[in-house]
Amino acid sequence: MTRAPSRLPDTAAGRSPSPATKDACAQAAAVLACLPSMTPARLRAIFDRWPDPLDALHAVATGKARRALEAANLARLGDERAELSRRWKAGASDPAAVLRLLDERGTHVWWAGHAAYPIDEPLPDRPAVLLAEGACPGVLGRPSVAIVGTRAATPHGLADARMLGAYLAGNGVTVVSGLAIGIDGAAHQGALDGGGGVVAVVATGLDVVYPRRHLALDARVRAAGLVVSETGFGVGPEAGRFPVRNRIIAALADVVVVVEATSRGGARITADRANDYGRPVLAIPGSRRNASATGCNELIADGAYPLLDPGDVMLALGLGTADAAGWSDLTATAREPDPRARSVLDACGGEPATLDELSERSGLTPTDVAGALRGLERDGLLRRSAGRYWPA
């Protein structure tokens, strides 16, 4: 097949090329991933028909994408397939904007069959193309654990995610998660604070940081690891892309840990995909009163391993025990509360409680309880959230 090399120009003189601009196949794969209205299923259909990125780009640029969509029974109507083929033909014929971003951003591009493609197994739904940015691509070569959970995490869950992230980082394990609010963000923060490598798998383009409140966290992840996506540049948050993204988290991890999860949600999807891929799944058990732990308890009932100590993760990785603190050591505090504060702490019973509930259980006046709570918060033994006090 004759290819038109002029569509994939060399890097401009005097500029430092990104990894992708050194490889015409990488350029072609990225251009395809960034075509308008491209989805994982559509891109996979193109690569199923034309596995070589240059062949695929040539086919799309000459208006043949409709054949791949028809073969995969994608797009609802013939008119929709024709319109997609027309738009993709225009995009594939004018890739300058994508090539400029690859060069400016130093983006890594991997496709199924590429030597550096990080998913070894021929999983049926593995991404056709992965884009990645960050200073330490080598983190993908280490043992890896995905830590996932609900966005509506409790203080207990956030603390567990941070502690587990730090523990794994201290033992040379890469922490994989989704950069979302809640458990994901806490796991990344713990791993980064522990000096370890991290991988954030996002559902937007690599030039779009979501959620915006994690702008600084995104920068930290890039400095210590990688941000990975199968989504083209410029694509913002779209609800349908997040559940699909979660299969990549499961595929990149050797073990998946669910810290807190509802019965339905992204963490449960990640755990289900991990089971499909033969990855061990561990879950931290929680109280039946905690709605954010329902999914974890259900996973354990369905056969997931209960995570009772951080060392359980190392065993699941096949690395044996590690010389690092367990939960009790990680949560230990140097300061013992006074008798009144101890009464209030005991009244929590390991569960969140309101000031009135603590007063009733401890037998102390609300004023005395309020004073004790201030000291317990100061010493890090309790945290206040949503009108309740949580044991740290």
Phi, psi and omega in degrees: 000133179279132180245153181257095184296340181295341179287340182238078188290158176293159176298140181300145181299142176089358181250147180278116186289148173282169177304323184288326184287354175274352191225115181296325178295320177297318177301312182298317180298318180293318179300317179297316181296334185264006179295150183297139179061023176285138176235164178304318182293320180292319180293321178296324178297321178295314181287333174296326181275322181229086186297330179280127183302323180291321175297318181296316180296318179299318180297316180293320182291342177255017171080023184260005184298333182301328180298318180293320179294321179292319181297324181268002182056044179255155186071138193287319187232160177301323179296322179293319178297319180295320180292319176299315180300321179294314181294320180292325177301316179295316181293319181291333180278348181223075186271012190302319183295319180293316180297324178295317179294319177303317182291313184291325187264350181065041186284135171274141179232124179231141176229159181303121184108343177287146184300327183265004180300125194275358181252106188288319186287147177279064181296142185296334183243023181292150184297141177291324182221139172238135174250142182215147176221138178157165187278344189227072178298342179296345180297339179287346179269000181262164169305141187225145179229128173273129175245117185226164179173186187286152172288328181271059185281152174275163173305323176299313181297317179298318179295318179297318180296317179296315181297317181293320177300316180293320179300311182294318178301320180293345179248020173076019181261135177282134179260124180250134175201191190249009177063015181279165172298148176096227187299317183302308181298320180296321178296316177299315182297317179299316180295319179293318177297331179276002177078020185260179178271147183223152173229123176252122178259117186248161182257004178250176170296155182293345178266008179239116179267122179218132358287156184298332181293346179259026179300313180292322179295319177303317180295321178295319179298316181297326181286335185245001183189232185218148164251128188238142177207154170255005186262141183291161178304143174087350182278124180273187181292123176233129189307319185291342183277338184290313178299323180292322178302327188296337178294331180289321176302313180295321184290328181279348185260148171276331180218145177243130178243127176255119184272308173217139181202146172277175182297326179233134180161179185298321181296321178294322177298316179300316180296319179297317179295321179299319176298318178299325184271001179079020177274139172297139178242126176243149179220141178275119180293151181222173180291147175294342178279349183261106181299333181284354179252359183303316181296322178296315180297323178292321178298318179296318178297331180273358175121358176291153179282131175288130179268108182254342182207145180305330179298338177300327180291318179297322177294320179295330177284348183081020182257005180072195179279158182235153180275077178209166186291148170273185182303315185298321179288323182293331183260003183292146176236151184278339188255123178272128181294155177289171187303319181294316179294324177297322178298319179292318180296317178296327181293336175296324180062027180080005181235158177292150181208154175275169178300317181296320179295320179293324178296316182294318183287324185272340184081006179269156177289155177305325180295315179295320179297317180299319178295318179295323181296322179300316179293321180292323175294317181300322182273003177077017181269339176225154174229143179261131179205131176054040176079008180232164179249130186244131173298135181284000000 
